[in-house]
Amino acid sequence: MELFEKRRAGILLHPTSLPGSAGNGDLGPDAYRFVDFIAGCGVGLWQTLPLGPTHEDLSPYQCLSVHAGSTRLISLQILVDAGWLDDANIDPQQDIDSQRKARLVAAHNGFLSNAGDDERAALAAFTAQHGHWLDDFALYQALRADFSNRAWYDWQPALRNHEAQALAEAQVRLAGALQQVQFEQFLFFRQWLALRHYANERGVLLFGDIPIFVAYDSADVWTNRNLFALDEKGRLRVV
């Protein structure tokens, strides 16, 4: 499809603003209905804004990774339809994030029990293709959880400084958590690419965005301190 073959009407909407599961919209059935709606209205461009994993302030412009997708956007209903999850319902009166995390863990267990050979091969191919960022992100997320969601510059020195032996020990100790993060990113990208394909087939182009700034507390800065304006202890020189 030629991007500039004709003028297009567009709409700006982050997927979290759609109807969906408790807490926020996601990449599930309501996103597909939205594509059908705007396509029927003659709208040919959907600008989604960044889709990365956010800090507690939920700003999509200061993400935990410039590569990863937000697990809040993973449709639990699609996981139920795939046979990997029994229940997509979330009680809005309870801690939504904790319930979502528990559902994603259950979906991983369901995948390990019920996924076919093609789906297992797809997960293996995804982790291999994206390993250049996914391995570091998975370890960063697992360690961040292990340190009660504290920023990497508040971790113990060996892990804060990305020392090889400390990282190797953490990879063994947190192996289950690493696999969970990798699986969740597999789900995000699988659902995102399916939605994008569906939109493109109906003449709707999806126009994304990238974080304007790489967040100080991110897998990217923790892994590549030499690329950022930090001192020898990892502290910011400038903002």
Disulfide bonds with the S-S distance in Angstrom:
none
